[in-house]
Amino acid sequence: MLLEQKQQPSTDLLTSSLPVMEAFYTLQGEGAHTGRAAYFIRLGGCDVGCHWCDVKESWDVNAHPQRTIDAIVTGALAYPGRMAVITGGEPLMHNLTPLTRALQTAGFRTNIETSGVCEAVTGSWDWICFSPKKFKKPNPAIFERADELKVIVYNQSDFAFAESFVPSLRPDCKLFLQTEWSRSNEMLPRIVEYVKDHPQWQLSLQTHKYLDIP
């Protein structure tokens, strides 16, 4: 019960502010937009509970300061890139329509990475990266919206898990397999061989970690 209370965003702040764990300008390190300049907005709050998550500090929605939509957009405008990536945590815990409208009005493309577990896909999106997790089933509403499927490969069974979503996705959805960082030595060679045998998939690397940038 305590966990559920901690993960509920404040309803009176949904349209005016959001809990921001961090925001920073860097290169997108993963997936279809790898190598592109992007302003990342990491929101607090997640109840999926991946044991290998490298940002567990994002889980408690109340642990992060509320920032107004105007302040978030102003922070993004300080940099020349015009791609904004909303991540988390699980960003769709929040109503993201006001934020994405404000970002798009300011000239940004809006991208999101989500596990797809939430009841609604709020926001206006130029790109949706759907990254499902075994720990909580996604809402099927995300399937037709996804531009990119990115599955984290922690063990051998994750290949079958990844394939299970493909029939439900749009034919033009890009398919990526990405090793969980701590398991790279073991799983990366397996992903390489899998992609060679199943060329509809692509390898995604966490290039920002290799480059030692945020």
TAGI-V795099 format. One record per pair of residues at least 24 apart in sequence whose C-alpha atoms are under 8 Angstrom apart, sorted by the first residue. I is the first residue (numbers start at 1). J is the second residue. D is the distance in Angstrom with one decimal. If there is no record, write none. Layout:
i->(I,I)
j->(J,J)
d->(D,D)
This chain:
i->(6,6,6,7,7,7,7,7,7,7,8,8,8,9,9,9,9,9,14,14,15,15,15,16,16,16,17,17,17,17,18,18,18,18,18,18,18,19,19,19,19,19,19,19,19,20,20,20,20,20,21,21,21,24,25,25,26,26,27,28,29,29,29,29,29,30,30,30,30,30,31,31,31,31,31,32,32,34,37,37,37,38,38,38,38,38,39,39,39,39,39,39,39,40,40,40,40,41,41,41,41,41,42,42,42,42,42,43,43,43,43,43,43,44,44,44,44,45,45,45,45,45,46,46,46,46,46,47,48,48,48,48,49,50,50,52,55,56,58,58,59,69,69,69,70,73,73,73,73,77,82,82,82,83,83,83,83,84,84,84,84,85,85,85,85,86,86,86,86,87,87,87,88,88,90,90,92,92,92,92,92,93,94,95,95,96,96,96,97,97,97,98,99,100,100,116,134,143,143,143,144,144,144,146,146,147,147,147,148,148,148,148,149,149,149,149,150,150,150,150,150,151,151,151,152,152,152,152,153,153,153,153,153,154,154,154,154,155,156,174,175,175,175,176,176,176,176,177,177,177,177,178,178,178,178,179,179,181)
j->(60,61,62,45,46,47,59,60,61,62,45,61,93,45,61,62,93,94,94,95,95,96,98,68,69,98,66,67,68,69,43,65,66,67,68,69,94,43,44,61,62,64,65,66,67,44,64,65,66,67,58,64,65,214,76,79,213,214,208,208,205,206,207,208,209,204,205,206,207,208,148,150,176,204,205,148,174,207,81,82,83,81,82,83,84,85,76,79,81,82,83,84,85,84,85,86,87,84,85,86,87,88,86,87,88,89,91,86,87,88,89,90,91,88,89,90,91,88,89,90,91,93,88,89,90,91,93,90,90,133,135,136,135,133,135,180,89,89,88,89,89,98,99,102,102,99,102,103,106,106,107,108,109,108,109,110,111,108,109,110,111,110,111,112,113,110,111,112,113,112,113,114,113,114,114,115,116,118,120,121,122,118,122,122,123,122,123,124,122,123,124,123,123,124,125,142,161,168,169,170,168,169,170,170,173,172,173,174,173,174,175,176,173,174,175,176,175,176,177,178,204,176,177,178,177,178,179,180,177,178,179,180,187,179,180,183,187,187,187,201,200,201,202,201,202,203,204,201,202,203,204,203,204,205,206,204,205,206)
d->(6.1,6.2,6.4,5.7,6.6,6.6,7.6,6.2,5.4,7.6,7.9,7.2,7.9,7.8,6.7,7.9,7.3,6.7,6.7,5.9,6.9,8.0,6.0,5.7,5.9,7.7,5.8,5.1,4.0,5.4,7.2,8.0,5.1,5.5,6.5,7.2,7.7,5.6,5.4,6.8,7.5,5.3,5.3,4.3,6.2,5.8,5.9,6.0,6.2,6.4,6.5,5.3,7.1,7.8,8.0,7.2,7.4,6.4,7.3,7.4,7.3,5.3,4.8,4.8,7.9,5.8,5.9,5.3,6.6,7.9,7.9,7.0,6.6,5.3,7.5,7.4,7.6,7.8,5.7,8.0,7.1,6.0,6.9,4.9,5.6,6.6,6.2,7.9,7.1,7.6,6.3,4.8,6.1,5.9,4.8,6.1,7.2,7.3,6.1,5.0,6.1,7.9,6.1,4.8,4.7,7.1,7.7,7.4,6.2,4.8,6.1,7.4,5.8,6.1,5.5,7.5,7.5,7.1,5.2,6.1,7.3,7.0,7.4,4.7,4.8,7.8,7.4,7.6,7.8,7.7,6.2,5.9,6.8,7.4,6.5,7.8,7.5,7.9,6.6,5.2,5.7,7.4,5.8,7.5,7.8,8.0,7.1,6.1,7.7,7.9,6.6,4.6,6.2,5.3,4.7,6.2,7.3,6.3,6.1,5.1,6.0,6.2,4.6,5.4,7.5,7.5,6.2,4.7,6.6,5.9,5.3,7.0,7.8,8.0,6.0,6.8,7.8,6.2,7.5,6.5,6.8,6.4,7.9,5.7,7.1,5.4,4.7,8.0,5.6,3.7,6.2,7.3,7.5,5.7,7.3,5.7,7.9,6.1,5.1,7.4,7.5,5.8,5.9,7.5,6.5,7.3,4.8,6.3,5.1,4.6,6.0,7.5,6.8,6.1,5.0,6.0,6.3,4.7,5.8,7.0,7.9,6.4,5.2,6.1,6.2,4.9,5.5,5.7,6.6,5.8,4.7,5.7,7.1,6.3,5.4,6.5,7.1,7.1,8.0,7.7,7.0,5.0,6.1,5.6,4.8,5.6,5.8,7.0,6.3,5.2,5.7,6.2,4.8,6.0,7.8,7.9,7.4,7.8)
